[in-house]
């Protein structure tokens, strides 16, 4: 691949790069660049939103550059304050290491394990003396740290900012010095932290890293950032049929973004939108499982929804006792949340699903939102063309 083609590929899907010229100049050095991505394993599982920077790291890796995955076993015990209105609850080192084990296993579904340099930042932070910590702190000012929007907002509102939180950007920046990174990848919310790394590298006489910011991925609702708390996520360890089904629920507008950010490619415009969406769902499912699983999930979806043979389909199950006695609108809300990880407002349920006749029990339309739901084991409760459950 030519230099210009490589640059164009690496810039694809990014939100901001500081700067494109610096990246171009580094690529012209004709050597493997050291590409840093730091992750704090604060939870055992990751979702597709977490994979966006991993996909970009994979692109660099495929072009012959050195992927450096920093496991923040030390920084995770502090917790990244980015976007937080309060300090994160502290984690023990044992919890962090346990999370790191499953986190990295899932990350290596994307990255080439044999070509990835994995380092734990506790290797250098746990050996620092208090004198060394003080010298590191002396390199930044309190005014610099309080320029962070999240810190400024908390101070303005009279909310506390703990001193250990102010250490976080300094620690992330020092990671860049330790691994001598040429490029650091992060979300758009990581700009401040990565710039601190550039400053510290300059003071150490190192070449400053390029800042490569990736957009935050919207969840299945197409509005909020993908997260477990918003119930709009797709976990990379979810079962193939569940993963495929969730991806088939996204809008056509969101499909192009998922192609670019999760697969690093453009949608084939010659395909019908439905076919393009099936291809997207199959490719992503295959990546996190295997080709056979992706193909099987697509066949199952076609059986359930394209062929309308719901009786033979492998549907999610939900106890009828969890729904009986509730109103139709309440029952539909429960199923969307529990079976498909999606939250729907009452207005959305009423207008888009219930009054349109999409909500059905064994083929009978349930069009009265306040009617009482009464289902039996074995019946199929259909919410839409894409979401149905079997009652148990």
Secondary structure, 3 states (H helix, E strand, C coil): CCHHHHHHHHHCCEEEEECHHHHHHHHCCCCCCEEEEEECCCCCCCEHHHHHHHHHHHHHHHCCCEEEEEECCCHHHHCCCCCCCCCCCCCCHHHHHHHHHHHHHHHCCCCCHHHEEEEECHHHHCCCCHHHHHHHHCCCCHHHHCCCHHHHHHHHCCCCCCHHHHHHHHHHHHHHHHHCCCEEEEEHHHHHHHHHHHHHHHHCCCCCCEEEEECCCECCCCCCECCCCCCCCCECCCCHHHHHHHHCCCCHHHHHHHHHHHHCCCCCCCCCHHHHHHHHHHHHHHHHCCHHHHHHHHHHHHHHHHCCCHHHCCCEEECHHHCCCCEHHHHHHHHHHHHHCCCCCHHHHHHHHHCCCCCEECCEECCCCCCECCCCCCCEEECCCCCEEEEC
